[in-house]
Amino acid sequence: MKTKYSVKTMNAQFESNRPPPAALRLTGVLLPVVLLLCLTAGCGTERRQVKFQPSAVGTISAEKKLPLSAALVLDKDFKTYGILVKLVGGSASYQIGDQLSTYAQDVSRNLFKQVTVVDTPAGAAGQADVVLIPRAVRSEYYNANPLRVLIVVEWTVNDRAGQQMLWLTSIETETTEGLTLFSHSKHERIAFQRAFDDLSQKTLKAFNESPEIIRLTGNRQ
């Protein structure tokens, strides 16, 4: 037996399922507020940690180090640096500030006879023969197969007072790492590890081969 619905009956059912006017007004007020909160609070941004440590570059004997003392500036931006990756519906920040700090200290202590770590350029003035300021200027992380990590660190070497720039260079590393089934975390660690190991070796080479740094050490001998 078929049930017949009149237009009047269908309209009545539709009206009974419609939200009350007060609810519609409340939705119209809350929706812009929620959107505004998302925009101002960084809605959808996830902080992620990559669990790895840069490999030690080894210990260089004192006679092979540069005959200079250095004040290494590790500011807040460097120590809390993250690689921003856009995702569907949000973004993720891969936190590598701890590893950058470890890399900068390890490299510096294998280059200079004495290294003092400070938080600001102002705090470095007069503390050593030169002031070292590393800065992460570019980074990318392609989180697919293969994984790709790109990091660029700019190094500035200033005079003792921190007023005159003696040398400026950028060190770039880019590594790729293939994925296998159920192995994303493992290969992610490997990709970042290789990137930082390459960054360390390139930084040591750049300092040791720089004509400006060689001239500077010659003046101190």
C-alpha positions in Angstrom: 0.0 0.0 0.0 1.5 3.3 -1.0 1.4 6.3 1.3 0.4 9.6 -0.3 1.9 12.8 1.0 0.3 16.1 0.3 2.3 19.3 -0.2 0.9 20.6 3.0 2.1 17.6 4.9 5.6 17.7 3.4 6.0 21.4 4.3 4.9 20.7 7.8 7.6 18.0 8.2 10.2 20.3 6.8 9.3 23.1 9.2 9.4 20.7 12.1 13.1 19.7 11.2 14.3 23.3 10.7 16.4 24.7 13.5 14.7 27.4 15.5 15.6 31.0 14.6 17.6 31.5 17.7 19.9 28.6 16.8 20.4 30.0 13.3 21.3 33.4 14.8 23.7 31.8 17.3 25.5 29.8 14.5 25.8 33.0 12.4 27.5 34.7 15.3 29.8 31.8 16.4 31.1 30.8 13.0 33.1 34.0 12.3 34.4 33.9 15.9 35.7 30.3 15.4 37.3 31.2 12.1 39.0 34.3 13.6 40.4 32.2 16.5 41.8 29.7 14.0 43.5 32.4 12.1 45.0 34.2 15.1 45.9 31.1 17.1 47.5 29.1 14.3 44.7 26.6 14.1 45.9 23.3 12.6 49.7 23.7 13.2 51.3 20.7 14.8 54.7 20.7 16.4 56.6 17.5 15.6 59.9 16.2 17.0 62.4 14.2 14.9 64.4 12.0 17.3 68.0 12.0 16.1 71.3 13.6 17.1 73.9 14.9 14.7 77.0 12.7 14.5 80.0 14.0 16.3 82.6 15.4 13.9 85.4 14.0 16.0 87.9 15.8 18.1 90.5 17.8 16.3 93.9 18.2 18.1 94.6 21.6 19.6 97.5 22.3 17.2 95.2 21.9 14.2 92.5 24.3 15.5 92.4 27.9 14.5 94.5 29.9 17.0 91.5 32.1 17.9 88.9 32.2 20.6 85.3 32.6 19.5 82.0 33.8 21.0 79.2 31.7 19.5 75.8 33.4 19.4 72.9 30.9 19.7 69.7 33.1 19.8 66.2 32.1 20.5 65.2 31.8 16.8 68.1 29.4 16.1 67.5 27.3 19.2 63.7 26.9 18.5 63.9 26.7 14.7 61.3 24.5 13.0 60.8 23.4 9.4 57.3 24.4 8.4 55.5 21.8 6.2 52.0 22.5 4.8 49.5 19.7 5.2 45.9 19.2 4.1 43.9 21.2 6.6 46.8 22.6 8.5 50.6 22.5 8.8 53.4 20.9 10.8 56.5 22.4 12.3 59.4 19.9 12.5 61.5 21.1 15.5 65.2 20.9 14.8 66.5 23.8 17.0 68.2 21.4 19.5 70.0 19.7 16.7 71.0 23.0 15.1 72.5 24.1 18.4 74.4 20.9 18.8 75.8 21.2 15.3 76.9 24.8 15.7 78.7 24.1 19.0 80.3 20.9 17.8 81.6 22.5 14.6 82.8 25.7 16.5 84.7 23.7 19.1 86.4 21.7 16.4 87.5 24.9 14.6 88.6 27.3 17.4 90.9 26.9 20.4 88.2 28.2 22.8 84.5 28.8 22.4 82.1 30.7 24.6 78.3 30.3 24.0 76.1 33.4 24.4 72.4 34.2 23.7 72.7 37.6 21.9 75.2 39.5 19.7 75.4 42.1 22.4 76.5 39.5 24.9 79.2 38.4 22.6 81.0 41.7 22.3 84.4 41.7 23.7 84.2 38.0 24.9 86.6 36.5 22.3 88.7 37.2 19.2 85.7 36.7 16.8 82.0 36.5 17.1 80.2 33.7 15.3 76.5 34.0 14.4 74.8 31.0 12.7 71.3 31.6 11.3 69.0 29.1 9.6 67.8 30.9 6.5 66.0 28.2 4.5 64.7 24.7 5.0 62.4 22.3 3.3 61.1 18.8 4.2 59.3 16.8 1.5 57.5 14.1 3.5 56.8 11.6 0.8 58.8 8.9 -1.0 61.6 9.6 -1.3 62.0 11.9 1.8 63.9 15.1 1.1 65.6 17.4 3.6 67.1 20.7 2.7 68.7 23.0 5.2 70.7 26.2 4.6 72.6 27.8 7.5 74.3 31.3 7.1 77.4 31.9 9.2 78.6 35.4 9.9 82.0 36.1 11.5 82.4 39.5 13.1 85.3 41.2 14.8 85.8 41.1 18.6 83.5 44.1 19.1 80.8 42.5 16.9 80.7 45.6 14.8 82.6 44.7 11.6 81.8 41.7 9.5 84.9 39.7 8.6 83.3 36.8 6.7 79.9 35.6 5.5 79.0 32.3 4.0 76.0 30.0 3.5 76.2 26.2 3.9 73.6 24.1 2.2 72.8 20.5 2.5 70.2 18.4 0.7 69.6 14.7 1.2 67.0 12.1 0.0 66.0 8.9 1.6 63.8 6.2 0.1 60.9 4.6 2.1 59.9 1.0 2.5 56.7 -0.4 4.0 56.2 0.5 7.7 59.5 2.3 7.9 58.7 5.9 7.8 60.0 6.9 11.3 63.3 5.0 10.8 64.0 6.6 7.4 62.9 10.0 8.6 65.6 9.8 11.3 68.2 8.6 8.7 67.3 11.5 6.3 67.8 14.2 9.0 70.9 12.5 10.4 72.5 12.5 7.0 71.6 16.1 6.3 73.2 17.3 9.6 76.3 15.1 9.1 76.8 16.6 5.6 76.1 20.1 7.0 78.9 19.7 9.6 81.5 18.5 7.2 80.7 21.3 4.7 80.9 23.9 7.5 84.3 22.7 8.7 85.6 22.7 5.1 84.3 26.2 4.4 86.0 27.7 7.5 89.3 25.9 6.9 89.5 26.9 3.3 88.3 30.5 3.7 91.0 33.1 2.6 89.5 35.6 5.0 89.7 33.2 8.0 93.2 32.1 7.0 94.4 35.8 6.8 92.8 36.4 10.2 94.6 33.5 11.9 97.8 34.6 10.2 97.5 38.0 11.9 97.2 36.3 15.3 100.1 33.9 15.0 
